[in-house]
């Protein structure tokens, strides 16, 4: 362990560890239909995941007022907290990767823009209670990713220097978060963004398959 470059890995959740887009889309569509709007496709929602549940809603109705969004968001939040894992599942190979990394002595964390209590529900249902050391999500006193204050606070909680932490995510939000925290980053390509959308962000490697994360997390990607 002392010879490994990283001692911890911080994972994004949606689009990185689990495919949540259908459940998020169902929640947003529930609000849209209730408010007299046309529901959107899964592909449409996929492009709007990553900034947080409210932002996903806002990006679906850019023409609407703050008052409309406020009312609709209450519906989104209520629906999603009661249906967080109807369709959500881990990406194939991810559970085995996490178990391997944990067995190698790395501390594993989740940092997501999903509300923290919902993030914990999702993680526990998909991966159990003991896979991750801590789960950090959206709470009232902490800014959303990619705000520097947020990632700096998360790094502080690990008790590690940023140079000993790898950040893994699937979106531009994640790459900006890693850059804000001065963390090495791995951009995964099975999530909600394409390689072309992520090109230009500072990152250590693009991972095409979950098993590739093992070598990069152990610092053996050269």
N, C-alpha and C positions, 0 to 999 in steps of 0.2 A: 504493500500500500504506500509506503514512503517513497517508492520510486515512481509512482503514478503521478502524472501531471495534475489530474483533477482529484479532488476529494469529495466533490458533490456535483450533482446534476440538477438543474432547475428546469422542469418541463412546463411548457404551456399545456393546456388541457384540450380545448376544442380544436379539432383538426390535427392534433399532434398525437395525443394518446387515445382519444375517443372521437368517433364520428357522431356529433350531436346535432347536425344541421337539420335533420327532419323534425326532431323535437322542438328546436328553436323556431323553425318555420311554422310548425303547428301552433305554437303559442302566439306568434306574431299574426298569423292568419286568423286565428280566433278573434283577436282584437280588431283586425281590419274588417272582418265580416260583421262583427257586432256593431262596429261604428259605421257600417254602410259602405265599406270599401271592397274592392275586388281582391281576393286572395292571390298570393304570388306563388310561383313555382319553387321547387326545391333548389333548382339551379340559381334562381334569382337570390334566394336567401343565402346560398353558399358564398356569394360574392360580398355579403354584408355582415358576415360573422367575424368576430375577433376584437371588436371595439367595446363589447359589452352589450347586454340585452337591450337597454334603452337606445343605444346607438344603432343597433340593428333595426329597431322600429323606426327611428328617425330617418334612416337611410331608405326605408321603404315608402315613406310619405314625405319627401322633401318639400312638397308644396303646402303642407299643412302647418297650422299655427302651433305655438307652444301649448296653448290650451287644449287643442285636440290631442297632441302627443301626450300631455300629462294624463288625460282621461284614458287614452288607449293603453298607456304604459301600466296603469293599475290593472287592466285586464290581462295584459301580457304576463306581468309578474305573478298574478294570482293563478293563471292557468299553468305557467311553467313550474312554479313551485309544487304544484299538485301532480304534474306529469313530467318530471325531469328525465325519466329513463324508460319511456315506452319503447322507443326505437334505438336509443343510444347503445353503442357497444364499442369495445376496444378494437382498434385496428388489428388485423391478423399479425401475429408475431410480437406485438407489444408486450403482453404479459410475460412472455419468456425473456424478452430483453430486460425488462425491469427486474425480474428475479435474478438474472445473471449479474446485473450491475450491483444489486444489493448483496449478492453472495461474494462479490469481489471487494466488498467493503465500502462502496460509495454510499453517501447519504443522498436520498432522493427527495425532491421537493416538487410541489406543484404551485405555479403562480399564474393566475388566470384573471380575466376581467369579469368572469361570472361571479355572481354574488357568492360570498364565502360559504354561507350555510347550504346553498344549493350545490356548490362545487363539492363540498364534503359529502353530500348525499350521493352525488354521481360517482365520485371516486370510491366510496365505500361499497356501493352496489356493484360496480364493475370490477374493482381490484381488491376489495376487502379493506379492513381497518389498519393493517400493519405494513402495507407496502411503502408508504411515504412517511418521512419523518415529520413533515408539516405541510399543510395545504393553505396557501394564501390566496384569498379572493377579494372581491370588492366589498369594502366596508365603508361606513360614512366618513371615517377620519383619515382614509388613505386614498391618494389619487390613483386613477386608472393607469394601466400601461398605455403608452410608453414613458410616462412621467419619470424623471430621474429620481425624484424624492421617493417614489414608490419602490423602484428597484433597489435603491441604496438602502432603504429600510429592510427589504427582504434579505439582501446580502448581509446586513448587520445581524439578522436573526440566525444566520447559519454559523456565525462565529469564525468565518473563513475570509481570507483575502480573496479579492475578485479573481486573481490569477489562478486560483485553485478550483474555480467553478466553471462548468460548462452550461450554457443556456441552450435549450432545444425548443424550437417553435416552427410554425408553418406559415406565418404571415408577415407582412411588412411591419405590423405592430410589434411582433416579437423581435424582428431584427433591429428595430429602433430601440426597443427595450434593452436588448443586449448591448447595443452601442452606448446607450445612456449610462449603463452600469459598468462599462468598460470590460465586458465579459466576452470570452470567446463564444461563438455561436455556431450551431448546426441548424441548417434550414432543411426541414423534411418536405418531401415532394409528394406525399400521399394525401395531404390535407386539403385546405380550401384555397390554396394559391398555386400558381404555376412557377416554374423556374424563371420564366421571363419576367414575371411580376416581382420576383425577389432579387434578380440580378442588380448589382450596384450597391447593395447593402453589405456592410462588413460582416463577413461570416467565415468560419473556419472551413466548412465543407457543406455540400449539399448531400443529403442522404436520400437515396432512391428507395431503399428498403429498410424496415426497422432493424434488421440484424446488423446493418452497417453502423448503427449507433453504438454497438458494443466496442468496436475498435476505436472509434473516435473518442468515446467517453473514457477509455483506458489510456488515451494519449498515444495510440499505436496506429494512427491513420496515415503515416508517411510511407 
